[in-house]
Amino acid sequence: MTAISAPPAVPDVDGDAPLEQSRLLRTAVPGPRSLALTARRAQVVPPAVGSAVPVWAARAGGGVVEDVDGNRLVDLGAGIAVTSVGVSHPDVVAAVAAQAAAFTHTCFMVTPYEPYVAVAEALARLTPGDHAKRSVLVTSGAEAVENAVKVARRATGRDAVLVLDHAYHGRTNLTMAMTARAMPYKAGFGPFAGEVYRVPASYPLRDPVGMTGEEAAARLVDVATRQVGADRVAALVAEPVLGEGGFVVPAPGFWPALARWCAEHGVVLVADEVQTGFARTGAMFALEHEGVVPDLVTTAKGIAGGLPLAAATGRAELMDAVHPGGLGGTYGGNPVACAAALAAIEVYERDDLAAAARRIEAQVRGRLEPLVGTVPGVAEVRGRGAMLAVELVEPGDGLVPDRAAAARVAAACAAAGVIVLTCGTWGNVVRLLPPLVIDPALLDDALDVLVAALRGQEPPPAPGEASATTLAGSRPGPAVGGGRDA
Ligand SMILES: Cc1ncc(COP(=O)(O)O)c(C=O)c1O
């Protein structure tokens, strides 16, 4: 066993004061206490569990994560698109506290409770389409996807499931089969669930020049028809904007054409809105941009302001086709998570966070789009709402993915106190998922850092950095990169 030295003294941070919404560096990032915790975790947590930024959270609020060394980092990851209403939104905190004091768990399959039904009612109202709907609540996005597939198979009596190239649907056995990328998600973990077939997505940057959404859909249908046969397909499961695959927005017309094909052939269209849902893309659900009503929608992440909750919401006739007792789980629709979801949903609607996402899009595009064609390697700025990304390629004429550049940019941002994540099939995409409540000035400061990193320049100092570093007696330094990149 390696001995772990005692961590250095905690900086003078007032834990009760509201977390100031500004970037602040008191030490190098990661600081000494973070480094000590990283060494400690190595004794008990396998490296398989990655962490994108080697900085340990002490508290977080709004758009800021304060680390154990007293550094304040701007959060452009929102815990992978989860804390869209802001970290520890006071309404969510209050709802959680009240529900936890009433009861933390009874199990909906034993003695049910009203918040579960209220969440299902909200999902019926908010998800696309005004048909009758039912929801099953579960705990993670992968479970939501699994349940959508179970429902589609039971309702159609068919086995095959179509999924897109570049898709990400989770880490369970079925959802690993549905996820495209081998490393790190699938390598060595097989054999995978059967009857999952991969079909081409629409990826405008990398598709033949001028390929329309209808043509990309026809390419998909051709593969599905030749390799599977429409009459065997239970469901087509797809993300409206490919998430871990690189924030790829399909060409216009792709989704409507898919929806027509599914309707013609009795294929259940499942929109995996786990990452895109809940105002993230500038609409409550991303398929609203496409004018398409799916048969089933999966949600998670932003649904409950940071508590684990997920759902499969579908047409009543599909959901009701499952035999009694066929769906559920001990923790599914936990009452504390449901209370958090009801509070978060109220915030999305009351504060019109979809409009906030659209404002964020305008602000970010205004700063990043000028880099395309002027900074070597910046191939494209894309996304929807507050789900935005930069795809990086090797400088030159081609589109050779530059994974190292994305890692470099993310590490430079972290060192300067800005959390950004990477994604993409080749790991060469830097993605931004800020909380939708982020203060515009805070976002601007973070964008200054990101733009400098993309240009390969020194980051601008954090506001108040000089006095803070003097206080702490150490200077900001390079971050140690590592962890999960998608
Ligand atoms: C589109 C999509 N589906 C499913 C999942 C899996 O969700 P979870 O990690 O909650 O299982 C994710 C997670 O990133 C996702 O982005």
The ligand as an ORCA input file, in Angstrom:
! r2SCAN-3c Opt
* xyz 0 1
  C     -28.244      9.991    -25.605
  C     -27.897      9.219    -24.371
  N     -28.574      8.094    -24.082
  C     -28.309      7.380    -22.979
  C     -27.316      7.759    -22.110
  C     -27.033      6.929    -20.895
  O     -27.432      7.611    -19.759
  P     -26.901      7.157    -18.313
  O     -25.460      7.508    -18.270
  O     -27.744      7.937    -17.354
  O     -27.148      5.689    -18.216
  C     -26.592      8.927    -22.362
  C     -25.516      9.358    -21.458
  O     -24.658     10.129    -21.763
  C     -26.887      9.677    -23.521
  O     -26.213     10.790    -23.819
*
